[in-house]
Amino acid sequence: MTPAGAAPMRRLLKSALAAAAICLAGQGALALDDDALRELASRDDAGAFAAIGRLELGNGKFCTATLVTPQIVLTAGHCLYDVHTGARHDIADIVFQAGLRDGRPEAHRRARRAVVHPKYAYGETSLVDLAHDLALVELDHAVSPEVVVPLPFGQDPRMGGRIGVVSYQFDRSERPSLQEVCHVLNRQDGALITSCNVDFGASGAPILTFDDQARPALVSVVSAKAELGEQKVSIGTDLAQPFRVMRAELERGDGVFHKPAPKVLRMGAAEARSMGSAKFLKPGSGLSN
């Protein structure tokens, strides 16, 4: 069953995962020393990650999101859609709680408007689509940098490079959790395939690199989790160019979608119940219209 508080999570088409698996097999196995998840229980632990917060979507649903300017947060595009209807969540229901721990956020702001990347199509599941699974949410009031410093962007990580992820997950929803060391397995069709451990609720979570002083920088956003054979992986978005495109759309538009309504996916009850806030992608389980 879907965990309480989970938002939409799609499945990746068999062909896309199969292609990714072929690429990984051709490069040989990586010797990974991935860390386990650990909760950031204290303010000292969580201090460097205060820009990362829980994005409330209404009806108890949530994703993870990151403050990237004083008034803009970045998350996964699919987080803004209702999994059952394919309709957009009401902007009035969306709230960002930066640095939330045990019910106490560092900053609490309501959403004013939002844009999804124009190349993202809700319900489509190729790696190309996942690479554009991004949204910007403009807040009703800016967060002072004296309260929360926005997270900076970093350079694209290299193949095999060490990365980390901070997320709110369905079983750790009141505190952020950090996996400080996971790895880039591949980049394909713009999507980042990683060994990072994500679960329901982690959609929109920042994938991070760290400098020699352990300061984080944002390099991707969690779109989905998947399985390649016995290996659990997560799929991250492209970031640099897509962010510039969305920022330009936000600046020239009013945040209202003047696009055709997204195609609603017709799914059986069992499949619908399996949906969660980070999409679960599994080979051989394509979507039906």
C-alpha positions, 0 to 999 in steps of 0.5 A: 500500500502507499505509505501515508503522506506519499505523493506520485511515483511513476514506473520507468519503461522496460526499454529505458531501464534495459538500456541503462543496464546495458551501459552499466554492464559495459562499464564494469562493476563499481566498488561502492562504499555507500553510507547508510542513511542517518537522521539529522536530529540536532540543529548542529547536524542539520545546519548545513542543510537548512535550505532543504525542507518538506514541501507540503502538497495538501491532504497530508502529501509531501515531497522534498524541496530545496531553497535555491534563491531567497524566494524560489524552491526547486523540487521534482515536477511530478510532485505538483500533480495528483497521482489519481487524477493527473491534475495539478495540486492547488497552489494554495495548498502548497507550503514549504517548511525549510529545515523542518525538524520535529515540527519546527521549521527554520522558515515557513512559507506558502507558495505563490506560483509554480512552473514545471519544465516545459519538456516534462510530460507528467505520466511519461517515463523515459529517461529523457522525461525523467531528466526534465522532471523539475519544478520551481515554486515561488514563495509568497515571501522571500526567506532572509539569508540571515535565517536560511542561506539558499543552497548553491549549485555545483558542477556536474559530478563525474562517473563514479563520483561521490555524491550525497542526498538529503531527504524526508521519507515516509518513515522519517518524515519529521526529520531530514535524513542524510546519505553522505556517500553514494555514487554516480553510476551513469549519465544517460539521456540527461538523467543521472543514475545513482546508487543513492538510497531513496524511498517514498517522500524523497522525490525532489530531494537534492543530490549533492556534492561536497567540497573539502570543507564538507559544504554541500552544493546542488547537482541534481534532483531525485526523480525516481527510484528503480531496480537494475537487476539486484541493484537498487538505484535512483534516477536524478534530473539534469539541472543546469540548463533546465533550471535556467529555462524554468527561471526564465518561464517564471520571470516572464509568466504568471505561474498559471499553466496555459497548456493542454491538460495532461493525459490521465493514466488509467491504472488498476487499483493495485498499481495505483496503491503502489504509487508513492512520492518518489516514483518506483521504477521497475523493469517490465512494468510499463504503464497502460493508458 
